[in-house]
Amino acid sequence: MKLIDSKTYQNLAKSYAGECQAMVRYRFIEYGAREAGYKALADLIDKVVYNEFNHARMFYSFIQTACSGTIDNIDISAGYPFKEKWNLLDNLRFAAEDEGKESDEIYATYEKIACEEGFKDIAGLYKNVRQVENCHRLLFQDLYQQMKSGTLYKKDHVVKWKCSGCGYEEEGKEAFQICPLCQAKQGEVMLKLNDNA
């Protein structure tokens, strides 16, 4: 079977569109975090945005192998989430939900179809992307739980807090409000993630 005639071809196009949309939705979350003064949180989300860019790039690269000429248009029909509003806490929860659905349902199905249609390399791509999307889900869940419970910059035990601006470090149960070295606000203090995030 030729890739251009397969369900996998359509799934690659849906995946590309989904990753592009996720990249922009997460850019909105990153913007909201930065506007709220959570620079370290925004920087973490920015890394997820770059991951999504690379996922889109890989899906696009496989689409381009489907024919030697120009692909003018691929008609696809798929649903994409539009849950996010301008509430940072809710958006972290929505992002975790979306990553879980993408990994556990959508990409698992696309991986299976690619395998059945004989596209082992594309099935491998879906498997690898699923692993990363699951890590994103865990990260967003962790950030959501910490922000919701007020433990983003406050822990029940002593930890080492580090300013992302200048590298100053200090141990304590709560991150410093203002960095004693560079005067950066607390939102620039690097976050402590759970081991599974």
N, C-alpha and C positions, 0 to 999 in steps of 0.2 A: 504494500500500500504506500502511495506517495503521501508525504506529510500534508501537502496542500489539499488533499482529498479526505483528510481524516478529521475525526472529532478532536484529536489532540491539537490540530492547527487552530480550531475554534477556541479550544481551552487556553492555548497560549495567548491568543488575542484577548480573551477575557482576563487572564492573569496579568497581562501587561497593563490593561486598563485599570484593573483593581489595584495593582502596585502603585501606579501613577496617582490614583485617587488617595490611597493610603498615605503616600508621601506628602500630598498637599494637606490632608486632614491633620497629620502629625505636625506639619509645619505650623498649622493654626494653633495646635496645642503648645508647641515650642514658643510661638509668639506670645500666647497668653501667659505662659510661665515667666517669660522674660519681662513682660509688661507688669506682672505682679511682683517683680523683684527676685524671682527664683532663677538666678543665672545658672547655677549648677544643675538644676533640674532641666532647664532649657538646653544646656549643653548635652546632657544625657539623651534627651529626646532628639536633638539634632543628629546624634550618631545613629539613631533608629531611622531617621529620615534618609540618611546616606545609605543605610542597609537597604531600604525600600527602593531607592534609586538603582542600586546594583541588582536587585531582584528584577526590576522592570527591564534593565539593560540586558540581562541574561534571557528573559522571555523574548524580548525584541530580537536578540541575536538569533535565536532558534527560528523565529518567524521568518527572518530574512533568508534562512537556508531552504525555505519551502519552494522557491523558484529563483531562476537566475535573472529574471527581469524585475521590473518595478512592481511593487504591490500597491495599487492605487487605493484600495479600500477593502476592509474586512467587515462585513455586516455581522454584528454580534448582538445578542439579546441576553442581558444578565442584570441581576439586581445588585446594587451597591449601597452601602449604608450612608445615610445622611443624618445620623443621630446627633452629632456634635453641635453644641451651641457655643456660648462663650463662658461656660463655667468650667474652670480648670479641673476641679475634683470629679465632676461628672464625666468630663472628656477622658480622663485617665481610666475610669471604669469602662466607658464605651470602647476605648482602644483595646483594652484587655479582652473584652467580649469579642470584638471583631477579629483580633488575632487568633483567638481560640477557634472561632468558626472557620476561618480561613485555613488554619492548619489541620484541624481535626475532621472537617467535613469537606470543604471545597477542594483543597489541594490533595487530600487523601484520595478523593474520587478521581481527580485528574491524573494522579500518579498511576492509579489502577488502570485507567483507560489507556494511557500511554504505553504501559506494559503490555496490555492485551493487544494493542495495535502494532506492537513490535518496535516501539521507540524507547529502547532501554536507556539511552542517554538522557532523554527528556524525563523519563520516569525518575531517573537518578537526580535530575535537577529539582523536580518536585519534592523528592524525599529530603534533599538537603535544605531547600527553602522551608519546608515544614519544620525542620529542626530549629531553624533560626526564628521562625514566626512563633514557635512555642516559647523560646527564650524571651521574645518581645512580650508575649502574653504575661509571663511571670514577672518581667520588669514592670509593666504597667500595673499589674495587680499589686506588687510590692509598693510602688509609688503611691497608688490610690490608698492602700491600707495605712501607710505611714502618714499621708497627708490627712486622711480622715480622722485618725486617732491622735493627731498632734505629735507624732514621734519622728517627723522628718528631721528635726534638729534637736530632739530631746529623747534620750534613751534612759532605760532603767538601770543601766550599768555604765561604768566609765569607758569611753572610747576615745580614740585619737581623731580630732577634727583638724582638717587641713584647708587653708584658704586656697582656692583655685587661682587667685590672682597673683599672689606672691610666694606661696608655699609655706607660710607660717603654720606651725602645728601646735596644738594645745590639747591636753587630755582633760576630759570632764564628762559629766552626764548630759550637758547641754552645750551646743555650739555657741561660740562667742557672738554677741550681737554686732560688734564692730571689730574688725581685725586690728589687733594692736600694732601691727607692722605697717599695713598699707591703707588702713581705714575703710576697707571694703565692708559692705553690709553682709549680714548673715546669709543672705541668699546666694552669696558666692562661695560659701563653705561647701566642700565636696560632701556628697550624700553617702550615707552608710546603707548599703543594700543588703538584703538577706542573701544568704549563700546560694539560694536557688534562683535568684533573679539575674 
